[in-house]
């Protein structure tokens, strides 16, 4: 019985560490989706006011609509006429103006306007 105690403690510790890693990963997913959601809202406001999407995310920052959002974390693509855009965020989450949904994108090619 004495020899089983350290083994059981090791198993419990390993399981706890694994669960903590999983929770941390889930938290990162939630934050990634939230940040992308905030960018999408800012882009919709910009489109409503200007009738087209910006050429780049820096325009949204200059206009003051992207407060507290680090736009450098996102890859932004706009169509030539400014009528459609796509934003690729962390963890391969994509928002496209055509779909207006946050979806997983397995590649950058899938996240195009």
C-alpha positions as CSV (number, residue, x, y, z in Angstrom):
1,X,0.0,0.0,0.0
2,X,2.9,2.4,0.8
3,X,4.3,2.0,-2.7
4,X,1.0,2.7,-4.4
5,X,0.5,6.1,-2.8
6,X,3.3,7.9,-4.7
7,X,2.2,6.2,-7.9
8,X,-1.4,7.4,-7.4
9,X,-0.2,10.9,-6.6
10,X,1.8,11.0,-9.8
11,X,-1.2,9.8,-11.9
12,X,-3.4,12.4,-10.2
13,X,-0.8,15.2,-10.8
14,X,-0.3,14.2,-14.4
15,X,-4.1,14.3,-15.0
16,X,-4.4,17.6,-13.3
17,X,-1.7,19.2,-15.4
18,X,-3.2,17.8,-18.6
19,X,-6.6,19.2,-17.7
20,X,-5.1,22.6,-17.0
21,X,-3.5,22.6,-20.4
22,X,-6.8,21.8,-22.0
23,X,-8.6,24.6,-20.1
24,X,-5.8,27.1,-21.2
25,X,-6.2,26.0,-24.8
26,X,-10.0,26.4,-24.6
27,X,-9.6,29.9,-23.1
28,X,-7.3,30.9,-26.0
29,X,-10.0,29.7,-28.4
30,X,-12.6,31.8,-26.7
31,X,-10.4,34.9,-26.7
32,X,-9.5,34.4,-30.4
33,X,-13.1,34.2,-31.4
34,X,-14.1,37.2,-29.2
35,X,-11.3,39.4,-30.7
36,X,-12.3,38.4,-34.2
37,X,-16.0,39.2,-33.3
38,X,-14.9,42.6,-32.2
39,X,-13.0,43.3,-35.5
40,X,-16.1,42.1,-37.4
41,X,-18.3,44.6,-35.6
42,X,-15.9,47.4,-36.2
43,X,-15.8,46.6,-39.9
44,X,-19.6,46.5,-40.1
45,X,-19.7,50.0,-38.5
46,X,-17.1,51.3,-41.0
47,X,-19.0,49.8,-43.9
48,X,-22.3,51.3,-42.7
49,X,-20.7,54.8,-42.4
50,X,-18.6,54.7,-45.5
51,X,-20.4,52.4,-47.9
52,X,-17.3,50.2,-48.3
53,X,-14.8,48.3,-46.2
54,X,-11.4,49.8,-45.5
55,X,-8.4,48.9,-47.6
56,X,-6.6,47.8,-44.4
57,X,-7.2,47.6,-40.7
58,X,-5.1,50.6,-40.0
59,X,-7.8,52.8,-41.5
60,X,-10.2,51.6,-38.8
61,X,-7.6,52.4,-36.1
62,X,-7.1,55.9,-37.5
63,X,-10.8,56.5,-37.4
64,X,-10.9,55.5,-33.7
65,X,-13.2,52.6,-34.1
66,X,-10.8,49.9,-33.0
67,X,-10.0,50.9,-29.5
68,X,-8.2,48.3,-27.4
69,X,-7.9,45.9,-30.3
70,X,-4.5,44.8,-31.5
71,X,-5.2,44.7,-35.2
72,X,-1.6,43.5,-36.0
73,X,-2.8,40.0,-34.8
74,X,-5.1,39.7,-37.8
75,X,-4.6,39.0,-41.6
76,X,-6.9,41.2,-43.6
77,X,-7.9,40.9,-47.2
78,X,-10.2,43.3,-49.1
79,X,-11.7,43.1,-52.6
80,X,-10.6,45.8,-55.0
81,X,-14.0,47.6,-54.8
82,X,-14.2,47.4,-51.0
83,X,-17.4,45.5,-51.0
84,X,-16.2,42.4,-49.4
85,X,-13.5,41.5,-46.9
86,X,-12.1,38.6,-45.0
87,X,-10.2,38.6,-41.7
88,X,-8.1,35.7,-40.5
89,X,-7.5,35.6,-36.7
90,X,-5.5,33.4,-34.4
91,X,-6.2,29.7,-34.3
92,X,-7.3,29.8,-37.9
93,X,-10.6,31.5,-37.3
94,X,-12.0,33.4,-40.2
95,X,-14.7,36.1,-40.6
96,X,-15.9,36.9,-44.1
97,X,-18.3,39.8,-44.9
98,X,-20.3,37.5,-47.3
99,X,-21.0,34.9,-44.5
100,X,-20.9,37.2,-41.5
101,X,-19.9,34.2,-39.4
102,X,-16.8,33.2,-37.6
103,X,-15.7,29.9,-39.0
104,X,-12.6,27.7,-38.8
105,X,-10.4,28.0,-41.8
106,X,-7.9,25.2,-42.3
107,X,-5.8,27.4,-44.6
108,X,-5.4,31.1,-45.6
109,X,-6.8,30.3,-49.0
110,X,-10.2,29.5,-47.4
111,X,-10.3,33.0,-45.8
112,X,-10.6,35.2,-48.8
113,X,-13.2,37.9,-49.7
